[in-house]
Amino acid sequence: MAYAYYTAGHFHCKADELELLMLACEGHTDGGIASDNTIATCCDADRLDLPRVDLEVNSIFLCTEYAKDPVIKEGARERALMWVRKMAALESLGTIRP
């Protein structure tokens, strides 16, 4: 998907950056811990957003100490749930479809 967005012109980056992004996208659902900082950050961002789909974030699957910080996790949880409430409100207004 990253490559498709890249070729469609949705974002610009260097070839090595695109390669890293594609690696992050390919492996983000495996539950592994990434050693590359860029991939680790992508994985953590994705996992910290899990409350959006009613899943709890388990620190065991986070890659960075920053993401494991309880204050960071709680802030991410609040933002994810705020997004859910916003989407529900837009659906109720008929602005977007479920």
MODABEL-V135627 format. One record per pair of residues at least 4 apart in sequence whose ideal C-beta (glycine too) atoms are under 8 Angstrom apart, sorted by the first residue. I is the first residue (numbers start at 1). J is the second residue. D is the distance in whole Angstrom. If there is no record, write none. Layout:
BEGIN
i:I j:J d:D
i:I j:J d:D
END
This chain:
BEGIN
i:1 j:5 d:6
i:1 j:25 d:6
i:2 j:6 d:6
i:2 j:18 d:7
i:2 j:21 d:5
i:2 j:22 d:5
i:2 j:24 d:8
i:2 j:25 d:5
i:3 j:7 d:6
i:3 j:18 d:7
i:3 j:22 d:6
i:4 j:8 d:6
i:5 j:10 d:4
i:5 j:11 d:6
i:6 j:10 d:7
i:6 j:11 d:6
i:6 j:12 d:8
i:6 j:13 d:7
i:6 j:18 d:6
i:13 j:17 d:4
i:13 j:18 d:5
i:13 j:21 d:7
i:14 j:18 d:7
i:15 j:19 d:6
i:16 j:20 d:7
i:17 j:21 d:6
i:17 j:38 d:8
i:18 j:22 d:6
i:19 j:23 d:6
i:20 j:24 d:6
i:20 j:36 d:7
i:20 j:38 d:5
i:20 j:39 d:6
i:21 j:25 d:6
i:21 j:38 d:8
i:21 j:42 d:7
i:22 j:26 d:6
i:23 j:27 d:6
i:23 j:36 d:8
i:23 j:39 d:6
i:24 j:28 d:6
i:24 j:34 d:7
i:24 j:38 d:7
i:24 j:39 d:4
i:24 j:42 d:4
i:24 j:43 d:7
i:25 j:42 d:8
i:27 j:32 d:6
i:27 j:34 d:7
i:27 j:39 d:7
i:27 j:43 d:8
i:28 j:42 d:7
i:28 j:43 d:5
i:28 j:46 d:5
i:31 j:61 d:5
i:33 j:40 d:7
i:33 j:43 d:8
i:33 j:61 d:8
i:33 j:63 d:5
i:34 j:39 d:4
i:34 j:40 d:4
i:34 j:42 d:8
i:34 j:43 d:5
i:34 j:63 d:5
i:35 j:39 d:8
i:35 j:40 d:7
i:36 j:40 d:6
i:37 j:41 d:6
i:37 j:64 d:8
i:38 j:42 d:7
i:39 j:43 d:6
i:39 j:63 d:8
i:40 j:44 d:6
i:40 j:63 d:4
i:40 j:64 d:5
i:41 j:45 d:6
i:41 j:63 d:8
i:41 j:64 d:7
i:42 j:46 d:7
i:43 j:47 d:6
i:43 j:62 d:8
i:43 j:63 d:5
i:44 j:48 d:6
i:44 j:62 d:5
i:44 j:63 d:5
i:44 j:64 d:6
i:44 j:66 d:8
i:44 j:67 d:4
i:45 j:49 d:7
i:46 j:50 d:8
i:47 j:57 d:6
i:47 j:61 d:6
i:47 j:62 d:6
i:47 j:67 d:8
i:48 j:57 d:6
i:48 j:62 d:8
i:48 j:67 d:6
i:48 j:72 d:8
i:48 j:73 d:7
i:48 j:76 d:4
i:48 j:77 d:8
i:48 j:80 d:8
i:49 j:76 d:7
i:49 j:80 d:5
i:50 j:55 d:4
i:50 j:56 d:7
i:50 j:57 d:5
i:50 j:80 d:7
i:51 j:55 d:7
i:51 j:56 d:7
i:51 j:57 d:7
i:51 j:76 d:8
i:51 j:77 d:5
i:51 j:80 d:4
i:51 j:81 d:6
i:51 j:84 d:8
i:52 j:80 d:4
i:52 j:81 d:7
i:52 j:83 d:6
i:52 j:84 d:6
i:57 j:61 d:8
i:57 j:62 d:7
i:57 j:73 d:6
i:57 j:76 d:7
i:57 j:77 d:7
i:58 j:62 d:8
i:59 j:67 d:8
i:59 j:68 d:5
i:59 j:73 d:7
i:62 j:67 d:4
i:62 j:68 d:5
i:63 j:67 d:7
i:64 j:68 d:7
i:65 j:69 d:7
i:66 j:72 d:6
i:67 j:72 d:6
i:67 j:73 d:7
i:68 j:72 d:8
i:68 j:73 d:7
i:69 j:73 d:7
i:70 j:74 d:6
i:71 j:75 d:6
i:72 j:76 d:6
i:73 j:77 d:6
i:74 j:78 d:6
i:75 j:79 d:6
i:76 j:80 d:6
i:77 j:81 d:6
i:78 j:82 d:6
i:79 j:83 d:7
i:80 j:84 d:7
i:81 j:85 d:7
i:82 j:86 d:6
i:83 j:87 d:6
i:84 j:88 d:6
i:85 j:89 d:6
i:86 j:90 d:6
i:87 j:91 d:6
i:87 j:96 d:7
i:88 j:92 d:6
i:89 j:93 d:7
i:90 j:95 d:4
i:90 j:96 d:5
i:91 j:95 d:7
i:91 j:96 d:6
i:91 j:97 d:7
i:91 j:98 d:5
END
